[in-house]
Amino acid sequence: MEGEVVIIGAGLIGLALARELAHRGAAVRVVDTGEPGRQASWAAAGMLAPSSEGLDGAFYDLCAASLARYPAFAAALHEETDLDIHLRREGFITPAYDDRGVAKLEAEVADARARGFGASMLTSVDTLRLEPSLAPVAASAHFEHEASVDNRRLGRALRAAVEHLGVRLDEGLPWVRLAATQRRVNGVETANGFIPAPVVINAAGAWAGTLEGVPERARVPVEPVKGQILALGMPANLIRHTIYAEHAYLVPRDDGRLIVGATVERAGFDTRVTAAGIHRLLDGALRVAPALRDLAVVETWAGLRPGTPDGLPYLGAGSIEGYFLATGHLRNGVLLTPITAEVVADTVEGRAPRVDVAAFSPERVHPTSKAAP
Ligand code: GLY
């Protein structure tokens, strides 16, 4: 590829894409107004859960394809950086407390099995045998294919990987804007100067919709969707599976923390941790597992997921020449990191991706705005 590719946004998505493009031989530079891997990438719980997240259609297929890539992705990062991203594959347990909940889970298990995944219903006794700290359930579902990673470790590993590959990382920039005409990108303007580039990829997460310099015909709406989250200090193996309940999810970490998430709030760019938010999470968690009540709260935080009007990400070419997007992953950015890197790198190179990404084209926002010849 002629010239440098500039990626705006050094979250998991931007860093994974930089790594992928650098592996393919491109000269890549990443710019960010903050610290790499620190926004939604750092705030997330790291669940890899296409079934539990209630997805369907092409989006489920995309998420399942990304989940399938995770073991090799984790192994490659370990090989490249010596960092372990703590991929945990015990699976997810979703509890049900009444007949309606059990019927819903049975349908989800049948759907997962029809897709070839290992999923099964567990009796109340079997559930408590696997997870003795849970409150009694009517039944539960075990989604064996679902997993989690430590997203903060993943951010560190991706950063180390791209630095090892010679990718230049400009972080903490006071401002960044796209330099473009109505027809094509010319590069990126930053507080430190102009970076000429024939290809610019907007991977700015919840800020992708407010990037300055993007012509109207290529702008896409992105709404920040706040998630408050907390961590409990947990005795080893008190909870072993991710517990995906209606009012809270519990994600065990290898480092002894239990992540409890997350609120879903439309509150603009507000990232305050609130009394009501933490109350809701703790109430949900203690209903699921009263045995957690004496654990210490070791951390609270909030992050902004990038939401889109139709709930689907923007992956690929964005209405003007040289402009691409990789954002809008809402609740599934960690899960979609490997597949996003692959398919967006494919579209940048002008190749057809191995999975169908037509539904995720950013051009769906402006269907009539294709550049005139
Ligand atoms: N993936 C779960 C969340 O965003 O809360």
Residues whose N, C-alpha, C, O or C-beta is under 5 A from the ligand:
A	BS01	LIG	G227 G261 A262 L330 R331 N332
